Amino acid sequence: MEQVASPGAKPLQPDQAELARRLTELRERAVSQEAPVLTDFLDPAQLDLAQWVAGQDERADRVAAGGYPQAERRRVAFVPRFYLTELVDLQLAAVEARGDFRFQAPTHRDCLGSLLGSTGLRREKIGDLVLAEWGCQAVVEREVLPIVLAQWREIRRVPVAVKEIDLEQLAVPPQRVKEIRATVASLRLDAVAAAGFGESRTAMVREIKAGHLKLNWRIVTDPAETVQVGDVLSLRGRGRVEIAEATGSTRKGRQGLLLKRLF
């Protein structure tokens, strides 16, 4: 969940001023209720404004996420300053719409238009779309997921099968791949994840117990779970780590691994 830059000192336009007013109300509610308060999806410019609004009250903070690390559209949660941001659930879900587009893959406009038109949802309820030859995937607010699953049935008059998928199954090209060579005392989940994501083992245990880490798309809360070559670890907002290869044991009996981190 990256921080975003604050907007410049220029006067706000009328639409920006109205959004700033609404965001300020959400920030104040989060502070008074001492609990996270969520926005709808915001575009990059609106995210800048949300960061600025959060910065106007020293009692408040904010986190943002859009389903995958490089997402452009994100939901924001305003939280009290003391709140553990790692515990914030941005209430995101993902869907996949597959159809027979063998002659022409759908465009972003095709997918978004059909999704909004068939469901009657506002654009603010939908995050990024990921296009594919067979259709597309979409990040949505979790509360509208039942509507999307029940009512989205076609794209450009082509019938599509729509189902919920895990956020980590979004087919987004990784920004970059970093190879990590590490040694671990054992193939415990906490040890391997700590090496792959560059965290201390203690911090990774907290992430695992909080339900933030998935092993092969499944939430695992036991830090002692055993992993193996070929497994995929995904950490909320931090991308994925693939266990690519076991490189043998060291003289001290530690296990060598080649890990591939996808950002």
Secondary structure, DSSP 8 states (H G I E B T S, - for coil): --------SS---HHHHHHHHHHHHHHHHHHHHTS-EEEEEE-HHHHHHHHHHHHT-TTEEEEEE-SSTT-SSEEEEEEETTS-GGG----EEEEEEEE--SSS---HHHHHHHHHHHH---GGGEEEEEEETTEEEEEEEGGGHHHHHHH--EETTEEEEEEEE-GGG-----S-EEEEEEEESS-BHHHHHHHHHT--HHHHHHHHHTT-EEETTEE---TT-B--TT-EEEETTTEEEEEEEEEEE-TTS-EEEEEEEE-
